[in-house]
Amino acid sequence: MSLPPEKASELKQMIHDQLCKMDVHGRIREVLAETLHEELGLESQHLSEEDLMKALRRRGIIDDVVKELNFLSGSDSPFVNSKEKEQELSNKKEMHHQEVTTTPKLPTHFVDREPRVLKRTNIDPSRRYLYLQVLGGKAFLEYLQEPEILPGQVCSTFNLCVHFRNQRFRSKPVPCACEPDFHDGFLLELHRDSLGDGCKMADATTMLSICDPVHMVLVRTDTSGDTTLVASYFLEWRSVLGSVNGTTNLAVELLGVGTECKVSVGILNIKLELYPQINQTLSQEVVRTQDENWINRPVCSYVRPLRAGRLLDTPRQAARFVNVLGYERAPVVGGGGKQEQWCTLLAFLCRNKGDCEDHANLLCSLLLGYGLDAYVCIGTKAKDIPHAWVMTCSTDGTIIFWESLTGHRYIHKPINPDDPPLVEQPKPLYPYRTIGCVFSHQRFLGNCQPSDAVELCMFDLYDESKWKPMSEEAIKSVCSPGSTTSLPPCPSLCASMIDAAAVSNEIELQLRVLVSEHRKDLGLTTIWDDQLSYLLSPALAAYETERTTGISAGNEEFQDAIRRAVPDKHTFKGFPIHFLHRNARRAFVTCLRSSFCEEIICCRGDQMRLAVRVRAFPYPESACAVWIMFACKYRSVV
């Protein structure tokens, strides 16, 4: 891209200043003198440009200059001021960061080692855009005593996730600090076809009617890759409509989550700009809004039909995806019972883990998107532990329970307590004990049957003698877009950025090293059988298929291949195990807790060979199911 003359001059001046700061000219003179006297000899009078460049590269001077200049592209460039950005946004293509939902590799360094995916976006001059810049943070007092992070040092990082009207973005990771060095820009499209004429420029009044806030979620990733929800904030952006020149600067105070919802986490410096600028600013006040924040919201607002596009093909695959997302109970401060803290969908997806209610809300939303009559059930399981799961009602009256934490499905067959004792009653296979209510995005029904035991309940939701409904009009009044208790629209799911083959190979190689070291400590040698390892692959694929579809397939071929690979009078042992993380050492420690797996890993015998196979199955939002199988074969001694 060519620069205007004045910008080129400015760029040259900045480069010159940086070179002077580094004393590059003095270092070049030193290299020149050394090269003349040492490498070319005192008698040499001519030094070519190529010889000098080689000498500079050998001493790393060129690399130092490039690192110090640190050129950035797109909206991050320090050489583009706001007025010129406005012109470029109207006429050219802008580079900006798209959503990247990869879980950071282990260990996490303060340098973003993940490949940044940059996508060119056509800027339509007939549409309005909001350019949101995060220009650093301050007063993150929890990290006040943290030492300065050195290059390459392992440390915890912050990521800021942004969602607005079905547009998702993720900032580059920055080290956790008292003043985190956020410098990211996000280009948000304000003008949507749903506002009316798709070819008409949205004016200030039209934009004022857009009640969706910008949802910002701050997530911390520690050195082990574990994520923690730090803050969730709904930014009311419409204040920019009354600002001069369509630009405003905000200091956004982030509050904690759950029981710490009144405690300040830190402050983000936000700059908002409208492109193109509006001709007339608004003088009236705009409504400000902000349930990780400890705001009571109707449960129906947490469920909305969600379409997965081409990322998930079937409802059962959707159930498997939700199951792969991590489970973590909401923290309880000071003891007591279960903490009622439900996360918004964006916060749940950004963390890649949540409580049973978060899983149930997401699964119900996906099943509604597939056209099923789905509801979230609130009740208890064994030992009266509060629990949430999903229920679908088929057109033939069949009731199916979906356990969002495991992906299992159960058909509900009620027990009739009035039947004679000799009549055989169905035995429930599901873990649920009682049920108090069910709800969807449009309905909320309370259980008013004589017993709340799930096995005795009838699920004819239109029978008001069994299920007391809340007024659907009342639900609409508090859950409709724009109401103070409603949530913004559900964010769309993002495709996985995980390379399944690369992840599988990496974990497998790490496990081989761990097994070899473990056996060496026991005084045992290790010989790997690559062919036997490869033959384990079909079994791992079959296990994942069974988890997704409920159908077991391919077992006959696997068994036949193993019989052919294991000679007569030899014994084969295999141990499959499943994980929802990609930490090889953590998986190995877990495997050693199984006496059967330890027996395989520590096996002694004649002609003993070991095998291990890893298969990673990626899902949207960088969720990943990992199957591992350890195996051995050895000659049996009778």
C-alpha positions in Angstrom: 0.0 0.0 0.0 1.5 3.3 -1.0 1.7 6.2 1.5 1.1 9.9 0.8 4.2 12.0 0.8 3.6 13.6 4.2 3.0 10.2 5.7 6.1 8.7 4.1 8.1 11.6 5.6 6.6 11.0 9.0 7.4 7.3 8.8 11.0 8.0 7.8 11.4 10.4 10.7 10.1 7.8 13.2 12.5 5.2 11.8 15.3 7.7 12.0 14.5 8.5 15.6 14.4 4.8 16.5 17.8 4.2 14.8 19.4 7.1 16.7 17.9 5.8 19.9 19.5 2.4 19.4 22.8 4.0 18.2 22.6 1.9 15.1 24.9 4.2 13.2 27.7 3.8 15.8 27.3 0.0 15.7 27.5 0.0 11.9 30.7 2.0 12.1 32.1 -0.5 14.5 31.2 -3.4 12.3 32.6 -1.7 9.3 36.0 -1.1 11.0 36.1 -4.7 12.2 35.2 -6.1 8.8 37.9 -4.0 7.1 40.7 -4.8 9.5 39.9 -8.4 10.5 37.9 -10.1 7.7 39.1 -8.3 4.6 42.6 -7.4 5.8 44.3 -4.0 6.1 45.2 -4.0 2.5 41.5 -4.1 1.4 40.2 -0.7 0.3 36.8 -1.7 -1.1 33.8 -3.1 0.9 30.7 -4.0 -1.0 27.2 -3.5 0.3 26.6 -7.2 0.4 29.7 -7.8 2.6 28.5 -5.2 5.0 25.0 -6.7 5.2 26.4 -10.2 5.9 28.4 -8.8 8.7 25.4 -7.0 10.2 23.3 -10.1 10.0 25.9 -12.2 11.7 26.0 -9.8 14.7 22.2 -9.7 14.9 22.0 -6.0 14.4 19.4 -6.2 11.6 17.2 -8.5 13.8 17.4 -6.0 16.7 16.3 -3.1 14.5 13.3 -5.0 13.1 12.2 -6.1 16.6 12.5 -2.6 18.0 10.5 -1.0 15.1 7.7 -3.6 15.7 5.6 -2.7 12.6 1.9 -3.4 13.0 -0.8 -3.7 10.4 -4.3 -2.4 10.0 -6.0 -0.6 12.9 -3.0 -1.2 15.1 -0.6 0.8 13.0 0.9 3.8 15.0 1.2 5.7 11.7 -2.5 6.2 11.1 -4.4 9.0 12.8 -8.1 9.0 13.3 -9.0 11.2 10.4 -7.0 9.2 8.0 -8.5 6.0 9.4 -11.9 7.4 8.6 -10.9 8.0 5.0 -9.5 4.5 4.7 -12.5 2.9 6.2 -14.7 4.6 3.6 -12.6 3.7 0.6 -10.3 0.8 1.3 -10.2 -2.6 3.0 -9.3 -2.7 6.7 -7.5 -5.4 8.5 -9.0 -6.3 11.9 -8.8 -9.2 14.3 -11.5 -11.9 14.0 -12.6 -14.3 16.7 -9.9 -16.8 17.5 -11.1 -19.3 20.1 -8.0 -21.5 20.4 -7.1 -22.5 23.8 -3.5 -21.2 24.5 -0.7 -23.7 24.1 1.0 -24.9 27.2 2.9 -23.2 28.8 1.3 -19.8 28.2 3.9 -17.1 27.5 3.1 -13.4 27.5 4.0 -13.4 23.7 1.0 -14.6 21.7 2.3 -17.7 20.1 -0.9 -18.7 18.4 -1.1 -17.8 14.7 -3.2 -14.7 14.3 -6.0 -15.1 11.7 -6.5 -11.8 10.0 -9.4 -11.4 7.6 -9.9 -8.5 5.2 -13.3 -7.0 5.5 -14.9 -4.9 2.8 -15.9 -1.6 4.2 -19.3 -0.5 2.7 -19.4 3.3 2.6 -23.2 3.2 2.8 -23.2 1.6 6.2 -22.4 2.8 9.7 -19.6 1.3 11.8 -18.5 1.6 15.4 -14.8 1.4 15.9 -14.1 0.3 19.5 -10.5 0.7 20.7 -9.2 -0.7 24.0 -6.3 1.6 24.9 -4.8 -0.1 27.9 -6.0 -0.8 31.5 -5.2 0.5 35.0 -6.0 -0.2 38.6 -6.0 -4.0 38.4 -4.8 -4.0 42.0 -4.7 -7.7 42.4 -1.5 -7.6 40.3 0.0 -4.6 41.9 2.9 -6.6 43.4 3.6 -8.7 40.3 7.2 -8.4 39.1 8.0 -7.2 35.6 7.5 -9.8 33.0 10.7 -10.7 31.1 10.7 -11.8 27.4 9.8 -15.5 27.1 8.8 -15.8 30.8 5.8 -18.0 31.6 2.9 -15.9 33.0 -0.8 -15.6 33.2 -2.6 -13.6 30.5 -5.7 -11.6 29.9 -8.0 -12.0 26.9 -10.9 -9.6 26.2 -13.8 -11.1 24.2 -16.3 -8.8 22.5 -19.7 -9.6 21.1 -22.1 -7.3 19.3 -25.1 -8.2 17.1 -23.7 -11.6 16.0 -20.2 -10.3 15.6 -17.5 -11.8 17.8 -13.9 -10.7 18.4 -11.0 -11.7 20.7 -8.1 -9.5 21.7 -4.5 -10.6 21.7 -3.4 -12.1 25.1 -1.5 -9.7 27.3 0.3 -10.4 30.6 -1.7 -10.0 33.7 -0.5 -6.7 35.3 -1.7 -3.8 37.3 -1.8 -1.8 34.0 -2.4 -4.5 31.3 -1.1 -3.4 27.9 -4.3 -3.8 25.9 -4.1 -2.2 22.4 -6.7 -3.7 20.2 -9.4 -2.3 17.8 -12.6 -3.9 16.8 -14.7 -2.8 13.9 -18.4 -3.3 14.7 -21.1 -3.0 12.0 -24.1 -1.0 13.3 -26.2 -1.0 10.1 -28.1 -4.3 9.6 -30.7 -5.3 7.1 -33.1 -6.0 9.9 -33.3 -2.3 10.6 -35.2 -1.8 7.3 -33.9 -0.7 4.0 -30.5 -2.5 3.5 -29.3 0.2 1.2 -30.2 3.2 3.4 -27.6 4.8 5.7 -28.6 4.5 9.3 -29.1 7.9 10.8 -28.8 8.9 14.5 -32.4 8.1 15.3 -32.2 4.7 13.8 -29.0 3.9 15.7 -30.6 5.1 18.9 -33.2 2.3 18.4 -30.4 -0.3 18.5 -30.7 -1.4 22.1 -28.1 -4.2 21.9 -25.1 -3.3 24.2 -21.5 -4.4 23.4 -20.8 -7.3 25.6 -17.2 -7.5 26.9 -15.9 -10.5 28.8 -12.5 -10.6 30.5 -10.9 -14.0 30.9 -7.7 -14.9 32.6 -5.6 -17.9 31.5 -3.1 -19.2 34.0 0.2 -20.9 33.2 -1.5 -24.4 33.2 -4.1 -23.3 30.6 -6.9 -23.1 33.1 -9.4 -20.2 32.4 -11.2 -18.0 34.9 -14.0 -15.5 34.3 -12.7 -12.2 35.7 -15.4 -9.7 34.6 -18.4 -9.3 32.3 -19.5 -5.9 31.2 -22.3 -4.6 29.0 -21.1 -1.4 27.3 -23.8 1.1 26.4 -22.2 2.5 23.3 -25.0 5.0 22.2 -23.4 7.8 24.2 -21.2 8.3 21.1 -24.3 9.5 19.3 -24.3 12.7 21.3 -20.5 13.3 21.1 -18.8 15.9 19.0 -17.2 14.5 15.8 -18.6 11.1 16.6 -15.8 10.3 19.1 -15.9 9.6 22.8 -13.5 8.3 25.4 -14.7 6.2 28.3 -13.1 4.8 31.5 -15.0 1.5 32.0 -14.8 0.1 35.5 -15.0 -3.7 35.5 -16.6 -5.4 38.4 -16.0 -8.9 39.6 -18.4 -11.9 39.1 -20.6 -13.8 41.5 -20.3 -12.8 45.1 -17.6 -10.3 44.1 -19.9 -8.4 41.8 -19.5 -5.2 43.8 -15.7 -5.4 43.9 -13.8 -3.4 41.3 -11.5 -5.5 39.1 -9.9 -2.7 37.1 -10.5 0.0 34.6 -10.3 -0.2 30.8 -9.7 2.9 28.6 -12.2 2.7 25.8 -12.4 4.9 22.7 -15.5 4.8 20.5 -15.7 6.3 17.0 -18.4 6.4 14.4 -17.7 5.9 10.7 -18.8 7.8 8.8 -19.6 10.6 11.2 -23.2 11.6 11.7 -24.3 14.9 10.4 -26.4 15.8 13.5 -25.6 14.7 17.1 -28.2 13.9 19.7 -28.7 15.9 22.8 -31.1 13.6 24.7 -29.8 11.0 27.2 -29.6 7.4 26.2 -30.5 4.6 28.5 -27.5 2.9 30.2 -27.7 -0.8 31.1 -25.3 -3.5 32.4 -25.7 -12.4 35.2 -22.3 -12.6 36.1 -22.9 -9.1 37.5 -25.3 -10.4 40.1 -28.3 -9.0 38.4 -31.5 -11.1 38.7 -32.9 -12.0 35.3 -35.8 -14.2 34.3 -34.5 -17.7 33.5 -36.3 -17.6 30.1 -33.9 -15.0 28.9 -31.0 -17.4 29.1 -32.5 -19.7 26.4 -33.0 -18.7 22.8 -33.1 -20.8 19.6 -29.5 -21.1 18.4 -28.5 -22.3 15.0 -25.0 -23.9 14.7 -24.7 -23.4 10.9 -22.6 -26.1 9.4 -20.5 -26.6 12.6 -22.9 -29.2 14.1 -25.0 -31.5 11.9 -27.4 -33.2 14.4 -28.9 -32.7 17.8 -26.9 -35.6 19.2 -23.7 -34.0 17.9 -24.8 -30.8 19.6 -25.2 -32.7 22.8 -21.7 -34.1 22.5 -20.3 -30.6 21.9 -22.0 -29.3 25.0 -20.7 -32.3 27.0 -17.1 -31.7 25.8 -17.2 -28.2 27.3 -15.7 -28.3 30.8 -17.8 -28.5 34.0 -17.0 -26.3 37.0 -19.4 -25.5 39.8 -19.9 -21.9 40.6 -17.6 -20.9 43.5 -19.0 -20.6 47.0 -17.5 -18.0 49.3 -17.8 -18.6 53.1 -19.4 -22.1 52.8 -23.1 -22.7 52.5 -25.1 -24.3 49.8 -24.8 -24.3 46.0 -24.2 -20.8 44.6 -26.8 -19.6 42.1 -24.7 -17.9 39.4 -25.7 -18.4 35.8 -23.4 -17.2 33.0 -24.3 -15.5 29.8 -23.6 -17.6 26.8 -20.7 -15.5 25.7 -19.0 -15.8 29.1 -19.6 -19.6 29.1 -18.1 -20.0 25.6 -15.1 -17.8 26.3 -14.2 -19.8 29.4 -15.0 -23.1 27.8 -16.5 -24.3 31.0 -19.4 -23.7 33.3 -21.9 -25.1 35.8 -24.7 -27.6 34.9 -27.2 -24.7 34.3 -24.8 -23.1 31.7 -24.6 -26.5 29.9 -28.3 -27.0 30.0 -29.1 -23.5 28.7 -26.7 -24.0 25.8 -28.0 -27.5 24.9 -31.6 -26.3 25.1 -30.9 -23.4 22.8 -29.2 -25.7 20.3 -32.1 -28.2 20.3 -34.6 -25.3 19.8 -32.5 -24.3 16.9 -32.9 -27.8 15.4 -36.7 -27.3 15.7 -37.3 -29.5 18.7 -39.7 -28.7 21.5 -37.0 -28.4 24.2 -37.1 -27.2 27.8 -34.6 -26.8 30.7 -35.6 -28.8 33.7 -34.7 -27.6 37.2 -34.7 -30.2 40.0 -32.4 -32.5 41.9 -30.4 -35.7 41.4 -29.1 -38.2 44.0 -28.5 -36.9 47.5 -30.8 -34.0 46.8 -28.1 -32.1 44.8 -29.6 -29.3 42.7 -29.3 -30.0 39.1 -30.4 -28.9 35.6 -30.9 -31.0 32.5 -32.8 -30.7 29.2 -36.1 -32.4 28.1 -37.6 -32.7 24.6 -41.2 -33.5 23.9 -41.8 -35.5 20.7 -45.0 -35.2 18.6 -45.9 -38.8 19.6 -45.7 -37.9 23.2 -42.3 -39.4 23.9 -40.4 -37.6 26.6 -36.6 -37.7 26.4 -34.2 -36.4 29.0 -30.8 -35.1 27.8 -28.0 -34.9 30.3 -25.9 -31.9 29.2 -22.8 -32.9 31.2 -22.5 -36.4 29.7 -24.4 -36.3 26.4 -26.6 -39.3 27.5 -30.2 -39.5 26.6 -33.0 -41.2 28.6 -36.5 -42.1 27.6 -38.9 -41.2 30.4 -41.5 -43.9 31.2 -43.6 -42.8 34.2 -44.6 -45.2 37.0 -48.3 -45.4 37.8 -48.6 -45.6 41.6 -52.2 -46.9 41.3 -51.2 -50.0 39.4 -51.5 -53.3 41.3 -48.3 -54.6 43.0 -47.9 -57.4 40.5 -47.8 -55.1 37.5 -44.1 -54.7 36.5 -43.1 -51.1 36.6 -40.3 -49.5 34.4 -37.0 -49.0 36.2 -35.7 -45.5 35.7 -32.2 -45.3 34.2 -31.8 -41.5 34.6 -30.1 -40.0 37.6 -32.8 -37.4 38.3 -34.9 -37.5 41.5 -37.2 -34.5 41.6 -38.3 -31.8 39.2 -39.7 -28.4 40.2 -40.2 -26.5 36.9 -39.4 -26.4 33.2 -38.8 -23.4 30.9 -37.9 -22.4 27.4 -37.5 -19.0 25.7 -41.3 -18.6 25.6 -42.8 -20.7 28.4 -42.3 -21.2 32.2 -44.2 -24.0 33.9 -44.2 -25.0 37.6 -44.8 -28.6 38.6 -48.1 -28.8 40.6 -48.5 -32.6 40.6 -49.0 -34.5 43.9 -45.4 -35.7 43.8 -42.4 -34.0 42.4 -40.6 -37.3 41.9 -39.5 -37.5 38.3 -40.4 -41.2 37.9 -44.0 -40.4 39.0 -44.5 -37.2 37.0 -46.5 -36.9 33.8 -45.2 -34.4 31.2 -48.3 -33.2 29.4 -47.2 -29.6 29.6 -50.6 -28.3 28.4 -52.5 -30.0 31.3 -52.8 -27.1 33.8 -53.7 -29.5 36.6 -50.2 -30.9 36.4 -48.2 -27.9 35.1 -49.0 -24.3 36.1 -47.9 -21.9 33.3 -46.8 -18.4 33.7 -48.4 -15.9 31.4 -46.6 -15.8 28.0 -47.3 -12.1 27.7 -45.6 -11.5 31.0 -42.5 -13.5 29.8 -42.4 -11.5 26.6 -42.5 -8.2 28.6 -39.4 -9.0 30.6 -37.5 -11.1 28.0 -38.1 -9.1 24.8 -35.1 -7.2 23.3 -34.7 -3.8 24.9 -36.1 -4.7 28.3 -33.9 -3.9 31.3 -33.7 -7.6 32.3 -33.2 -9.1 28.8 -29.9 -10.4 27.5 -28.3 -9.5 24.1 -28.8 -12.0 21.3 -27.0 -15.3 21.5 -23.5 -15.1 19.9 -22.9 -17.5 17.0 -20.6 -20.4 17.5 -17.1 -20.2 16.1 -15.4 -22.9 14.2 -12.5 -24.7 15.9 -9.0 -23.6 15.3 -7.5 -26.9 16.5 -5.5 -29.0 14.1 -6.6 -32.4 15.1 -3.7 -34.3 13.5 -1.1 -32.0 15.0 -2.6 -32.1 18.5 -2.9 -35.9 18.4 0.7 -36.3 17.3 2.0 -33.8 19.9 0.2 -35.5 22.8 1.2 -39.0 21.6 4.9 -38.0 21.4 4.8 -36.5 24.9 3.1 -39.6 26.3 5.8 -41.8 24.8 8.5 -39.7 26.5 6.6 -39.9 29.8 6.2 -43.6 29.6 9.8 -44.2 28.7 11.0 -42.1 31.5 8.6 -43.8 34.0 9.8 -47.2 32.9 13.5 -46.1 33.0 13.0 -45.1 36.7 11.7 -48.7 37.3 14.8 -50.1 35.6 12.8 -51.2 32.5 13.6 -50.7 28.8 10.9 -49.6 26.4 10.3 -50.8 22.9 7.4 -49.3 20.9 5.4 -51.1 18.3 4.4 -48.5 15.7 2.2 -50.9 13.7 0.3 -51.9 16.8 -0.1 -48.2 17.8 -1.6 -47.5 14.4 -4.1 -50.4 14.7 -5.6 -48.7 17.8 -6.9 -45.8 15.7 -10.2 -47.4 14.6 -11.1 -48.2 18.2 -10.7 -44.6 19.3 -12.8 -43.4 16.3 -15.5 -45.9 17.2 -15.6 -44.7 20.8 -16.2 -41.1 19.8 -18.8 -42.2 17.2 -20.6 -44.1 20.0 -20.5 -41.0 22.3 -22.0 -38.9 19.5 -24.6 -41.2 18.0 -25.1 -43.9 20.6 -24.3 -46.5 18.0 -21.3 -48.8 18.3 -19.6 -49.6 14.9 -16.3 -51.0 13.7 -15.6 -53.3 16.6 -15.4 -56.5 14.5 -12.7 -55.0 12.2 -10.7 -53.8 15.1 -10.7 -57.2 16.9 -9.8 -59.0 13.7 -6.8 -56.7 13.1 -5.5 -57.2 16.7 -5.8 -60.9 16.4 -3.7 -60.8 13.2 -1.1 -58.5 14.9 -0.7 -60.6 18.0 1.2 -63.8 17.5 0.2 -67.2 18.9 0.9 -67.7 22.6 1.1 -63.9 23.1 -1.2 -61.8 25.3 -2.7 -58.4 24.3 -4.0 -55.8 26.8 -5.5 -52.4 26.0 -6.8 -49.5 28.1 -8.8 -46.7 26.5 -9.5 -43.5 28.4 -11.1 -40.2 27.5 -10.2 -36.6 28.4 -11.6 -33.1 27.8 -8.2 -31.4 28.0 -4.9 -31.6 26.0 -2.4 -31.7 28.8 -0.3 -34.9 28.3 1.3 -34.9 31.7 -1.9 -34.4 33.5 -3.5 -37.3 31.4 -0.6 -39.6 32.2 -0.9 -39.0 35.9 -4.6 -39.8 35.7 -3.9 -43.0 33.8 -1.4 -44.2 36.4 -4.2 -44.1 39.0 -5.8 -47.0 37.2 -4.3 -50.3 38.3 -5.1 -51.9 34.9 -3.4 -49.0 33.0 -0.4 -49.1 35.3 -0.1 -52.8 34.7 0.2 -52.1 31.0 2.6 -49.2 31.3 4.9 -51.1 33.7 4.5 -54.5 32.0 7.4 -57.0 32.1 7.6 -60.0 29.9 9.2 -61.9 27.1 9.1 -60.1 23.7 7.1 -57.3 25.3 6.1 -54.4 23.1 4.2 -51.2 24.0 1.8 -49.1 22.0 0.0 -45.8 22.5 -2.4 -44.0 20.3 -4.0 -40.5 20.7 -6.9 -39.2 18.7 -8.2 -35.6 19.2 -11.7 -34.7 18.0 -12.2 -31.0 17.8 -15.6 -29.2 18.2 -16.7 -25.6 17.8 -15.3 -23.0 20.3 -12.0 -25.0 20.4 -13.6 -27.6 22.6 -11.8 -30.9 22.1 -12.4 -34.6 23.1 -9.2 -36.6 23.4 -9.1 -40.4 23.4 -6.0 -42.2 24.5 -5.3 -46.0 24.4 -2.3 -47.7 26.0 -1.7 -51.3 24.9 0.9 -54.0 25.2 1.6 -57.5 23.8 4.0 -60.0 25.3 4.7 -63.7 25.1 2.8 -65.7 27.7 4.9 -67.9 29.9 2.9 -70.9 31.4 
